[in-house]
C-alpha cells in the first residue's frame, strides 16, 4: 500500500524525468546473468518543477550505499523500529485474550474498521498518490488531513516516507532499492526457496531493521518540493503527536460509546494496536508480495507485479506493475475488473470539488505500451 513504507519512528530517533542505467543481478525468480536496463522514469513524483542533477543523485546514492558506518541514531532507530514492529503483535495477542472473556462486538468492529479506512487511505491516497507522485491536487486543508491520516498509520513522517518511495522508484529492484525482495546492498539474495523467503522478509519489514545509513540517508534530493510545502512540513513535524492520537482517539471512542474502562481498553487495542498491525503488513505486502508473485502485463524494468489479493486488501495498491508502468497515474487499477478503492475515493473528492488535475493514462496510451512491451518480449 505501495511503498511503500518508511521507518515508523524516524523523528524520534533523530531527537523531473531522467534516464538512469541500472544493472539487475540474478534474483530468486530472474534468469541467471545480469540484465542491463536503460530506465526512463520520473524520479521525483514526479512531474515537479525542480531540476535534478540525476548523475549527482546516483553518485550520492552510491556513496551512501558504500558507507559501512552506523551512527548512534541509526542504532537507536533500529531498536525503535523493532519495537514498532513487535508492539502491535503484542496488542493483537492482548486483544485476543481479552476478547475470549469479554467478546468482540459491533462497537469494537466499527472503531477497528473506521480507523483502518482512515489511516489506510492516508497512506494509499495521501502519502502515496497525492504527496509522492502528485497524481492529483487538493486544497491545503485536504492535503493536511491526508498527511495526518497517514501519520496515524505509523509508517514514518510524510516527507521521509515520500522520499524513500521516490528512491524506490529510482532504483527499483537494484542494490540501492531500500526494500527489494530480490536485491540487497551486495547484490542478489540468491536463488531457491530460502533466498526467496529471506528476500520477502527483507522487503516486508526486515529493511526497517537494517543499516539505515544506507536505506534512509540522501533523501533530501528526493524531497525538495515537499519541504517547500508548509502543510506537509507541519504534518511532518507533528508526526509523533498524530501517532499518539491514533491510539488515544479509538480508546476515547470505545470508552464514550460503552461508558466502561473495558470499552476504552478494547478501543485502544482494536482501533489502535491491532489496526496498526494490519495496515502495516498490508502496506508492506506491496513491497514484498507485489515484487515476487503476480502478473506482469507491462515491462517496467523491474520485478513489480499485479497481485489481485493485495490489490483488494491494499485498496488498489496491489496493481503494482500498473503503477510502476505509469507512476504518476492516480488510478492503479487500469482495467474495469481491477478494483481500486483509492481511485474511487479520489473521484469522489473530485465530484465535490476537492480534487482536480487528476492524472490517468488514456486507453490509447495503455494499449500502445502493452503492444510495445509484448513485441519487446517476443524479440527477446
Secondary structure, DSSP 8 states (H G I E B T S, - for coil): -------TTHHHHT--EEEEEEEE---TTS-SS-EEEEEEEETTSS--S----HHHHHHHHHHHHT-----HHHHHHHHHHHHHHHHHHHHHHHHHHHHHHH---HHHHHHHHHHHHHHHHIIIIIIIIIIIT--SB--HHHHHHHHHHHHHTTS--HHHHHHHHHHHHHTTTSTT-TT-SSEETTEE--SSHHHHHHHHHHHHTGGGGS-HHHHTSS-GGG-TTGGG-HHHHHHHHTHHHHHHHHHHHHHHHHHHHH-SHHHHHHHHIIIIIIHHHHHHHHHHHHHHGGGTSSB--S--SS---B-HHHHHHTTTTTBHHHHHHSTT-S-S--STTS--HHHHHHHHHHHTTS-BS-----HHHHHHHHHHHHHHHHH-
